[in-house]
């Protein structure tokens, strides 16, 4: 730790940070590292499988699966920002991360979380148009519109993440260089600053509330209209099919909103409890891991497409 802090004029400047591990016992570190690597590989496999299937199967070239493919790409990147680093650190027993590396982690986590949430909001609009205005669906959800919505999510996400990353790293960090988290996140980093961080905390809380509530209100309004329309369907089978396309999205949105809001809007705590680590896993690891499972289990078209792609792969392998 001594080498990671420079002393200048009666105060210290942090030059690198130390991430917190899940255990101080070497054997448990190895177990946790291997467990997280397994979760990471399973998450990567599940999300990349959805990307491949929705790309190769032409019947899935629709706006719904276009956004699902983008969501899977975001999930794969989201978990790749944090888990490999912490797993490797545990295996080599080195918890150090540079200031630049920490800033990059914070930027990417904020950027990808924002993009995921806004994509989920756009996906709610897609379901609303498909169910409530099916005749106008191709015109409203045109390829151009889908691309514009995706680019809007990416651009505003870049601006959002850039603002909070720059605003955080303008602060001097001299209290300590130990982050009580397994990756760099803004709330944990603010606790290490020797300057006033009230405005930073307000900006984070305000942005999370405003963006979260706007997206949540939009999603809720979409599903209120969807359910009111579906309940008027005369055929029960049509109702079941409509609900089946909405249930995976509702589950994914609920998981992401509850976990993210709980982490970023909970009262600040200065304790070094394992609770903060567990909460961070809930919103940074669990959603990307469960999303492909939820969509695969609840979506008949995805399961059929996966089966077809697997059969084609085995067929061409046997020929070769």
C-alpha positions as CSV (number, residue, x, y, z in Angstrom):
1,X,0.0,0.0,0.0
2,X,2.9,2.3,0.7
3,X,3.9,2.3,-3.0
4,X,0.4,3.2,-4.1
5,X,0.2,6.5,-2.2
6,X,2.4,9.5,-2.8
7,X,3.0,12.0,0.0
8,X,3.0,15.7,-1.0
9,X,2.8,18.7,1.3
10,X,1.2,17.2,4.3
11,X,-1.3,15.1,2.4
12,X,-1.3,12.0,0.3
13,X,-2.5,11.3,-3.3
14,X,-3.6,7.8,-4.3
15,X,-1.9,6.4,-7.3
16,X,-3.6,3.0,-7.3
17,X,-6.5,1.3,-5.5
18,X,-6.8,-2.0,-3.8
19,X,-10.1,-3.9,-4.4
20,X,-11.7,-5.9,-1.6
21,X,-11.8,-9.7,-1.9
22,X,-14.6,-12.0,-0.7
23,X,-12.2,-13.7,1.7
24,X,-8.8,-13.3,3.3
25,X,-8.3,-17.1,3.2
26,X,-6.3,-18.2,0.2
27,X,-8.2,-21.4,-0.4
28,X,-11.6,-19.6,-0.3
29,X,-10.2,-17.0,-2.7
30,X,-9.5,-19.7,-5.2
31,X,-13.0,-21.2,-4.8
32,X,-14.6,-17.8,-5.2
33,X,-12.5,-17.1,-8.3
34,X,-13.3,-20.4,-9.9
35,X,-17.0,-19.9,-9.1
36,X,-17.1,-16.5,-10.7
37,X,-15.2,-17.7,-13.7
38,X,-17.8,-20.5,-14.2
39,X,-20.6,-17.9,-13.9
40,X,-18.8,-15.7,-16.3
41,X,-18.3,-18.4,-18.9
42,X,-22.0,-19.5,-18.6
43,X,-23.1,-15.9,-19.0
44,X,-20.9,-15.3,-22.0
45,X,-22.0,-18.6,-23.6
46,X,-25.7,-17.9,-23.0
47,X,-25.6,-14.3,-24.3
48,X,-23.4,-15.1,-27.3
49,X,-25.7,-18.1,-28.2
50,X,-28.7,-15.7,-28.4
51,X,-26.6,-13.3,-30.5
52,X,-25.6,-16.1,-32.9
53,X,-29.1,-17.6,-33.1
54,X,-30.9,-14.3,-33.7
55,X,-28.3,-13.4,-36.4
56,X,-28.4,-16.8,-38.3
57,X,-32.1,-17.5,-38.1
58,X,-33.8,-15.3,-40.6
59,X,-37.2,-15.8,-39.0
60,X,-35.8,-13.9,-36.0
61,X,-34.9,-10.8,-38.0
62,X,-37.6,-8.7,-36.3
63,X,-37.4,-5.6,-34.1
64,X,-38.1,-7.7,-31.0
65,X,-35.1,-10.0,-31.6
66,X,-32.9,-7.1,-32.9
67,X,-33.2,-5.4,-29.5
68,X,-32.8,-8.8,-27.7
69,X,-29.6,-9.3,-29.6
70,X,-28.3,-5.9,-28.6
71,X,-29.3,-6.6,-25.0
72,X,-27.3,-9.8,-25.0
73,X,-24.2,-8.0,-26.4
74,X,-24.6,-5.4,-23.6
75,X,-24.9,-8.1,-21.0
76,X,-21.8,-10.0,-22.3
77,X,-19.8,-6.7,-22.1
78,X,-21.3,-5.7,-18.8
79,X,-20.1,-8.8,-16.9
80,X,-16.8,-8.8,-18.8
81,X,-15.9,-5.4,-17.2
82,X,-15.9,-6.7,-13.6
83,X,-15.7,-10.5,-13.2
84,X,-12.6,-11.4,-15.1
85,X,-10.6,-8.8,-13.3
86,X,-11.7,-9.8,-9.8
87,X,-11.2,-13.5,-10.6
88,X,-7.7,-13.0,-11.9
89,X,-6.8,-10.8,-9.0
90,X,-8.0,-13.6,-6.6
91,X,-6.0,-16.3,-8.4
92,X,-2.8,-14.3,-8.4
93,X,-3.5,-12.8,-5.0
94,X,-3.1,-9.2,-6.3
95,X,-6.0,-6.8,-5.7
96,X,-4.4,-3.7,-7.1
97,X,-6.0,-1.7,-9.9
98,X,-4.6,1.5,-11.4
99,X,-6.4,4.8,-11.2
100,X,-6.9,4.7,-15.0
101,X,-8.2,1.2,-14.8
102,X,-10.6,2.2,-12.0
103,X,-11.9,5.1,-14.1
104,X,-12.4,2.8,-17.1
105,X,-14.3,0.3,-15.0
106,X,-16.6,3.0,-13.6
107,X,-17.2,4.5,-17.0
108,X,-18.0,1.1,-18.6
109,X,-20.3,0.0,-15.7
110,X,-22.3,3.2,-15.8
111,X,-22.4,3.2,-19.6
112,X,-23.5,-0.4,-20.0
113,X,-26.0,-0.2,-17.1
114,X,-27.6,2.9,-18.7
115,X,-27.7,1.3,-22.2
116,X,-29.3,-1.9,-20.8
117,X,-32.0,0.0,-18.9
118,X,-32.9,2.2,-21.9
119,X,-32.9,-0.8,-24.2
120,X,-35.3,-2.5,-21.9
121,X,-37.5,0.6,-22.1
122,X,-37.4,0.6,-25.9
123,X,-38.3,-3.2,-25.9
124,X,-41.4,-2.4,-23.8
125,X,-42.4,0.1,-26.6
126,X,-41.8,-2.6,-29.2
127,X,-44.1,-5.0,-27.3
128,X,-46.8,-2.3,-27.0
129,X,-46.7,-1.5,-30.8
130,X,-46.7,-5.2,-31.7
131,X,-49.7,-6.1,-29.5
132,X,-51.8,-2.9,-29.6
133,X,-51.1,-1.7,-33.2
134,X,-50.1,-4.8,-35.1
135,X,-51.2,-3.5,-38.5
136,X,-48.9,-0.5,-38.1
137,X,-46.0,-2.5,-36.5
138,X,-43.8,-2.8,-39.6
139,X,-44.1,0.9,-40.3
140,X,-43.6,2.2,-36.7
141,X,-40.8,-0.3,-35.8
142,X,-38.9,0.1,-39.0
143,X,-35.2,-0.9,-39.3
144,X,-34.3,2.8,-39.4
145,X,-36.3,3.5,-36.2
146,X,-34.8,0.6,-34.4
147,X,-31.3,1.7,-35.4
148,X,-32.0,5.3,-34.3
149,X,-33.3,4.1,-30.9
150,X,-30.2,2.0,-30.4
151,X,-27.8,4.8,-31.3
152,X,-29.7,7.2,-29.0
153,X,-29.3,4.7,-26.1
154,X,-25.5,4.5,-26.9
155,X,-25.0,8.2,-27.3
156,X,-26.9,9.3,-24.2
157,X,-25.3,6.5,-22.3
158,X,-21.8,7.8,-23.3
159,X,-22.7,11.3,-22.1
160,X,-24.2,10.0,-18.8
161,X,-21.2,7.8,-18.0
162,X,-18.7,10.5,-19.1
163,X,-20.2,13.1,-16.8
164,X,-20.3,11.0,-13.7
165,X,-16.8,9.5,-14.3
166,X,-15.2,12.9,-14.8
167,X,-17.1,14.4,-11.9
168,X,-16.0,11.6,-9.6
169,X,-12.3,11.7,-10.6
170,X,-12.0,15.4,-10.2
171,X,-12.0,14.7,-6.5
172,X,-8.8,14.1,-4.5
173,X,-8.5,10.6,-3.0
174,X,-6.4,10.7,0.1
175,X,-8.4,8.9,2.9
176,X,-7.3,5.4,1.9
177,X,-6.8,3.4,-1.3
178,X,-8.8,0.4,-0.3
179,X,-12.1,0.1,-2.1
180,X,-14.6,-2.1,-0.2
181,X,-15.9,-3.6,-3.4
182,X,-14.8,-6.2,-5.8
183,X,-14.8,-3.7,-8.6
184,X,-14.6,0.1,-8.9
185,X,-18.0,1.8,-8.5
186,X,-18.9,5.4,-7.7
187,X,-20.5,5.1,-4.3
188,X,-17.5,3.1,-2.9
189,X,-15.0,5.5,-4.4
190,X,-16.7,8.6,-3.0
191,X,-16.0,7.3,0.5
192,X,-12.3,7.5,-0.1
193,X,-12.3,11.2,-1.0
194,X,-10.9,13.8,1.4
195,X,-13.1,16.5,-0.3
196,X,-16.8,17.3,0.1
197,X,-18.8,14.8,-1.9
198,X,-22.3,16.0,-1.2
199,X,-22.8,17.4,-4.7
200,X,-21.5,14.1,-6.2
201,X,-24.0,12.1,-4.2
202,X,-26.9,14.4,-5.1
203,X,-26.0,14.2,-8.8
204,X,-25.9,10.4,-8.7
205,X,-29.1,10.1,-6.7
206,X,-30.9,12.6,-8.9
207,X,-29.8,11.1,-12.2
208,X,-30.7,7.6,-11.1
209,X,-34.1,8.7,-9.8
210,X,-34.9,10.8,-12.9
211,X,-33.8,8.3,-15.5
212,X,-35.1,5.4,-13.5
213,X,-38.5,6.9,-12.9
214,X,-38.9,8.1,-16.5
215,X,-38.0,4.7,-17.9
216,X,-40.1,2.9,-15.3
217,X,-43.1,5.1,-15.9
218,X,-42.8,4.5,-19.7
219,X,-42.5,0.7,-19.2
220,X,-45.4,0.7,-16.8
221,X,-47.6,2.7,-19.1
222,X,-46.7,0.4,-22.0
223,X,-47.7,-2.7,-20.1
224,X,-50.9,-1.2,-18.7
225,X,-52.0,-0.6,-22.3
226,X,-50.8,-4.0,-23.4
227,X,-52.7,-5.8,-20.7
228,X,-55.9,-3.8,-21.3
229,X,-55.7,-4.7,-25.0
230,X,-54.8,-8.4,-24.4
231,X,-57.7,-8.9,-22.0
232,X,-60.1,-7.9,-24.8
233,X,-58.8,-10.7,-27.1
234,X,-61.7,-13.1,-27.7
235,X,-59.5,-16.2,-28.0
236,X,-57.7,-17.4,-24.9
237,X,-54.9,-18.9,-26.9
238,X,-54.2,-15.4,-28.4
239,X,-54.1,-14.0,-24.9
240,X,-51.6,-16.7,-23.8
241,X,-49.3,-16.0,-26.7
242,X,-49.3,-12.3,-26.1
243,X,-48.6,-12.7,-22.4
244,X,-45.8,-15.2,-23.2
245,X,-43.9,-12.6,-25.2
246,X,-44.1,-10.1,-22.3
247,X,-43.3,-12.2,-19.3
248,X,-39.5,-12.6,-20.0
249,X,-39.2,-8.8,-20.5
250,X,-41.1,-8.1,-17.3
251,X,-38.9,-10.5,-15.3
252,X,-35.7,-9.0,-16.7
253,X,-36.8,-5.4,-16.1
254,X,-37.9,-6.2,-12.5
255,X,-34.6,-7.9,-11.7
256,X,-32.6,-5.0,-13.1
257,X,-34.6,-2.2,-11.5
258,X,-34.9,-3.7,-8.0
259,X,-31.2,-4.6,-7.8
260,X,-29.9,-1.4,-9.3
261,X,-32.1,0.9,-7.3
262,X,-31.4,-0.9,-4.1
263,X,-27.6,-0.5,-4.6
264,X,-27.5,3.2,-5.7
265,X,-30.3,4.6,-3.6
266,X,-29.6,2.9,-0.3
267,X,-28.4,5.1,2.6
268,X,-24.6,5.4,2.6
269,X,-22.7,3.1,4.9
270,X,-19.2,3.3,6.1
271,X,-19.0,-0.3,7.4
272,X,-16.8,-2.8,5.8
273,X,-19.5,-5.4,5.7
274,X,-19.7,-8.3,3.2
275,X,-23.2,-6.9,2.5
276,X,-21.9,-4.4,0.0
277,X,-20.1,-7.1,-1.9
278,X,-23.2,-9.3,-2.1
279,X,-25.4,-6.4,-3.3
280,X,-22.9,-5.5,-6.0
281,X,-23.0,-9.1,-7.2
282,X,-26.8,-8.9,-7.4
283,X,-26.9,-6.0,-9.8
284,X,-23.7,-6.5,-11.8
285,X,-23.5,-10.3,-12.2
286,X,-26.9,-11.9,-11.7
287,X,-28.9,-9.9,-14.3
288,X,-26.5,-10.7,-17.2
289,X,-26.4,-14.3,-16.0
290,X,-30.2,-14.8,-15.8
291,X,-31.3,-12.8,-18.8
292,X,-30.4,-15.4,-21.5
293,X,-31.9,-18.2,-19.2
294,X,-35.2,-16.3,-18.8
295,X,-35.5,-15.5,-22.5
296,X,-34.5,-19.0,-23.5
297,X,-36.9,-20.8,-21.2
298,X,-39.9,-18.5,-21.8
299,X,-39.5,-18.1,-25.6
300,X,-40.5,-20.9,-27.8
301,X,-38.9,-19.4,-31.0
302,X,-35.5,-19.0,-29.3
303,X,-35.6,-22.6,-28.1
304,X,-36.5,-23.8,-31.6
305,X,-33.9,-21.6,-33.2
306,X,-31.2,-22.9,-30.8
307,X,-32.1,-26.5,-31.6
308,X,-31.9,-25.8,-35.4
309,X,-28.5,-24.1,-35.1
310,X,-27.1,-26.9,-32.9
311,X,-28.3,-29.5,-35.5
312,X,-26.8,-27.6,-38.3
313,X,-23.5,-27.3,-36.4
314,X,-23.4,-31.0,-35.7
315,X,-24.3,-31.8,-39.3
316,X,-21.5,-29.7,-40.8
317,X,-19.1,-31.1,-38.2
318,X,-19.9,-34.7,-39.2
319,X,-19.4,-33.8,-42.9
320,X,-16.0,-32.3,-42.2
